[in-house]
Amino acid sequence: VPFLGIGIDHAYAGCGLGAQLMEFIHAYAREQGMGGIVLNVHYANTHAQALYMKMGYFQLGHSLQGQMMFMKRFPTDEK
C-alpha cells in the first residue's frame, strides 16, 4: 500500500500551495488507475481538514493512532 507524507512550511501557508500539491497528487493517482485516496491528518490541523473537505474528501473516522481519516473517490468512466 503506497504511503506518502506531505506538508507545507508555515512560512508558505495561505499561498495555495497545499491545494496545488493535492491537485498534483490527484492527477498522479488517476494516471496510475487508483480509485481514490485515503489520508490521515492530525486532529488539531483544522486548516488541512478544511482544505480536504473543500476538495471533495469526506471523513471516514479515526485511525488507530488517533488521527482523523479522510477519503476522496475518483469518478470512473465505467458504465
C-alpha positions as CSV (number, residue, x, y, z in Angstrom):
1,V,0.0,0.0,0.0
2,P,1.6,3.3,-1.0
3,F,2.1,5.8,1.8
4,L,3.1,9.4,1.3
5,G,3.7,12.2,3.9
6,I,3.3,15.8,2.8
7,G,3.3,19.2,4.4
8,I,3.7,22.9,3.7
9,D,6.1,25.0,5.7
10,H,4.3,27.5,7.9
11,A,6.2,30.3,6.1
12,Y,4.2,29.5,2.9
13,A,0.8,28.9,4.5
14,G,-2.1,30.6,2.7
15,C,-0.3,30.8,-0.7
16,G,-2.4,28.0,-2.3
17,L,0.5,25.5,-2.3
18,G,-1.5,22.9,-0.4
19,A,-4.3,22.9,-3.0
20,Q,-1.7,22.8,-5.9
21,L,0.1,19.9,-4.2
22,M,-3.2,18.0,-3.7
23,E,-4.3,18.5,-7.3
24,F,-0.9,17.1,-8.5
25,I,-1.4,14.1,-6.2
26,H,-4.9,13.6,-7.5
27,A,-3.8,13.7,-11.1
28,Y,-1.0,11.3,-10.5
29,A,-3.3,8.9,-8.6
30,R,-5.8,9.0,-11.5
31,E,-3.0,8.3,-14.1
32,Q,-2.0,5.3,-12.0
33,G,-5.6,4.0,-12.1
34,M,-6.3,4.5,-8.5
35,G,-10.0,4.8,-7.4
36,G,-9.3,7.3,-4.8
37,I,-7.2,8.4,-1.8
38,V,-7.4,7.8,1.9
39,L,-5.4,10.1,4.1
40,N,-4.8,10.8,7.8
41,V,-4.5,14.2,9.4
42,H,-3.8,15.3,12.9
43,Y,-7.0,16.3,14.7
44,A,-5.5,19.8,15.5
45,N,-4.7,20.5,11.8
46,T,-8.0,22.2,11.1
47,H,-6.6,24.1,8.1
48,A,-5.7,20.9,6.3
49,Q,-9.1,19.4,7.2
50,A,-10.9,22.3,5.7
51,L,-8.8,22.0,2.5
52,Y,-9.6,18.3,2.2
53,M,-13.3,18.9,2.7
54,K,-13.2,21.7,0.1
55,M,-11.5,19.3,-2.3
56,G,-14.2,16.6,-2.0
57,Y,-12.9,14.4,0.8
58,F,-15.3,13.1,3.4
59,Q,-14.4,11.9,6.9
60,L,-14.2,8.2,7.5
61,G,-13.4,8.2,11.2
62,H,-10.2,7.9,13.2
63,S,-7.0,5.9,12.6
64,L,-5.6,3.6,15.3
65,Q,-3.1,6.4,16.0
66,G,-5.9,8.8,16.8
67,Q,-5.7,10.8,13.6
68,M,-8.7,11.8,11.5
69,M,-9.1,9.7,8.3
70,F,-10.5,11.2,5.1
71,M,-11.3,9.7,1.7
72,K,-11.8,11.0,-1.8
73,R,-13.1,8.8,-4.5
74,F,-12.4,9.5,-8.2
75,P,-15.2,9.1,-10.7
76,T,-14.9,6.1,-13.0
77,D,-15.7,6.0,-16.7
78,E,-17.3,2.6,-16.4
79,K,-20.9,2.3,-17.4
